[in-house]
Amino acid sequence: MTQSVPFDAYLGASKTGQAIGCIVYQLDGSAVYSAFSTTGWYESPASSGAFHHAGMTLPDAGGVVAVGVSGTEYIRSSVGASASAVADVWAYANVEPTSVPASTASMGSILGWLFALAKNKIIQTSTAQILYNDDDTNTIATSAQSADNNSFYRDKWR
């Protein structure tokens, strides 16, 4: 079985007008799946160094695409999620956060934080919100609260 996957490669202005193509390797990079081919590649917009393929053929498990000209590789990228990779994402076990995740945290950490906010106990006082862990034994984070006659203010979770 195979899959058809669109692919974009920005190679820069120095590569405009070249006969760009690719070699597709098995996902583990161990063997060539399809030999170098320029078929289906085009530059858009013209003279931009941005190349596009509307639907290259990859194994169902995905593959490694090496883009360049015959004999010279410019970029290499893993593409095409397999059914097992998708299943692995859905099977990912949540780890309850012990603090607020950074804005650069993994999506798993961010989803764990959102789940904790939705599921766990939050106590609201006149000066703070307190988010507890699942068994209510530890504080995950707090947020300062204040209000005046016109506005309510909730600070960042810390």
C-alpha positions as CSV (number, residue, x, y, z in Angstrom):
1,M,0.0,0.0,0.0
2,T,1.1,3.6,-0.7
3,Q,0.0,7.1,0.1
4,S,0.1,10.3,-1.9
5,V,1.6,13.2,0.1
6,P,2.0,16.8,-1.1
7,F,5.5,18.3,-0.4
8,D,6.9,21.8,-0.4
9,A,10.6,22.6,-0.4
10,Y,11.9,26.1,-0.1
11,L,15.5,26.0,-1.5
12,G,16.2,29.7,-1.9
13,A,16.8,32.0,-4.8
14,S,20.2,30.4,-5.7
15,K,18.3,27.2,-6.7
16,T,15.8,28.8,-9.1
17,G,15.3,27.2,-12.5
18,Q,16.9,23.9,-11.5
19,A,15.5,20.5,-12.3
20,I,14.6,19.6,-8.7
21,G,13.6,16.1,-7.9
22,C,13.7,13.7,-5.0
23,I,14.7,10.2,-3.8
24,V,12.3,8.6,-1.4
25,Y,13.7,6.2,1.2
26,Q,12.0,3.9,3.6
27,L,11.0,5.6,6.9
28,D,14.0,4.2,8.7
29,G,16.3,5.4,5.9
30,S,17.6,1.9,5.3
31,A,16.6,1.5,1.7
32,V,15.5,3.4,-1.4
33,Y,11.8,3.3,-1.9
34,S,11.8,5.2,-5.2
35,A,14.7,6.4,-7.3
36,F,15.5,10.0,-8.1
37,S,12.8,11.6,-10.2
38,T,11.9,15.2,-11.2
39,T,8.4,14.2,-12.3
40,G,5.7,16.3,-10.7
41,W,8.0,19.0,-9.3
42,Y,7.5,22.6,-10.2
43,E,8.6,26.0,-8.9
44,S,5.9,28.3,-7.7
45,P,6.0,31.2,-8.0
46,A,8.5,31.1,-10.8
47,S,12.1,32.2,-9.9
48,S,11.3,32.0,-6.2
49,G,13.3,28.9,-5.1
50,A,10.0,27.4,-3.7
51,F,9.3,24.0,-5.2
52,H,6.2,22.0,-4.9
53,H,5.0,18.4,-5.6
54,A,1.3,17.9,-5.5
55,G,1.4,14.3,-4.4
56,M,4.5,12.1,-4.2
57,T,4.1,8.4,-3.6
58,L,5.3,7.2,-0.2
59,P,5.0,3.9,1.7
60,D,2.0,3.8,4.1
61,A,4.5,3.9,7.0
62,G,5.9,7.2,5.6
63,G,9.3,7.9,4.2
64,V,12.3,10.1,4.1
65,V,12.4,12.5,1.2
66,A,15.7,13.8,-0.1
67,V,15.2,16.8,-2.4
68,G,17.8,18.2,-4.7
69,V,19.2,17.8,-8.2
70,S,20.6,14.5,-9.6
71,G,23.7,13.7,-7.5
72,T,23.2,16.6,-4.9
73,E,20.9,16.5,-2.0
74,Y,19.7,19.9,-0.6
75,I,17.3,18.9,2.1
76,R,16.0,15.7,3.7
77,S,12.8,15.3,5.6
78,S,10.7,12.6,7.2
79,V,7.1,12.8,5.9
80,G,3.8,10.9,5.9
81,A,2.4,9.7,9.2
82,S,1.6,6.0,9.3
83,A,-1.5,4.5,11.0
84,S,0.8,3.2,13.7
85,A,2.3,6.7,14.3
86,V,-1.2,8.1,14.7
87,A,-2.2,5.3,17.0
88,D,0.9,6.0,19.1
89,V,-0.2,9.7,19.5
90,W,-3.7,8.7,20.6
91,A,-2.2,6.1,23.0
92,Y,0.0,8.7,24.6
93,A,-0.5,8.5,28.4
94,N,-1.1,11.9,30.0
95,V,1.3,12.9,32.8
96,E,-0.3,15.3,35.3
97,P,1.6,18.5,35.4
98,T,3.3,19.6,38.6
99,S,3.7,23.2,37.4
100,V,2.7,25.5,34.6
101,P,4.3,24.4,31.3
102,A,6.5,26.8,29.4
103,S,5.1,28.3,26.2
104,T,7.6,26.2,24.4
105,A,6.6,23.0,26.1
106,S,5.6,19.8,24.1
107,M,2.0,19.5,23.0
108,G,1.7,16.6,25.4
109,S,2.6,18.8,28.3
110,I,0.3,21.6,27.1
111,L,-2.6,19.1,26.7
112,G,-1.9,17.7,30.2
113,W,-2.1,21.3,31.6
114,L,-5.4,21.9,29.8
115,F,-6.8,18.6,31.1
116,A,-5.7,19.5,34.7
117,L,-7.5,22.9,34.4
118,A,-10.7,21.2,33.1
119,K,-10.7,18.2,35.6
120,N,-9.0,19.2,38.8
121,K,-10.2,21.2,41.8
122,I,-9.8,25.0,41.6
123,I,-10.4,27.0,44.8
124,Q,-11.2,30.6,44.3
125,T,-10.6,33.2,47.1
126,S,-10.8,37.0,47.0
127,T,-7.1,37.1,46.2
128,A,-6.2,33.9,44.3
129,Q,-7.2,30.8,42.3
130,I,-5.4,27.6,43.3
131,L,-5.2,24.6,41.0
132,Y,-4.7,21.3,42.8
133,N,-3.4,18.0,41.5
134,D,-5.8,15.1,40.9
135,D,-5.8,13.7,44.5
136,D,-6.0,17.3,46.0
137,T,-2.7,16.8,48.0
138,N,-0.5,19.4,46.2
139,T,-0.9,22.7,44.5
140,I,0.0,22.7,40.8
141,A,-0.3,26.5,40.3
142,T,-1.8,29.7,41.6
143,S,-3.1,32.8,40.0
144,A,-3.4,36.2,41.8
145,Q,-6.9,37.7,41.7
146,S,-8.1,41.3,42.2
147,A,-11.1,43.4,41.5
148,D,-12.3,47.0,41.7
149,N,-15.7,48.5,41.1
150,N,-15.2,48.1,37.3
151,S,-12.9,45.2,36.5
152,F,-11.9,41.7,37.6
153,Y,-8.3,40.8,37.1
154,R,-6.7,37.3,37.0
155,D,-2.9,37.1,36.8
156,K,-0.9,34.4,35.0
157,W,-0.8,30.9,36.5
158,R,2.4,30.6,38.3
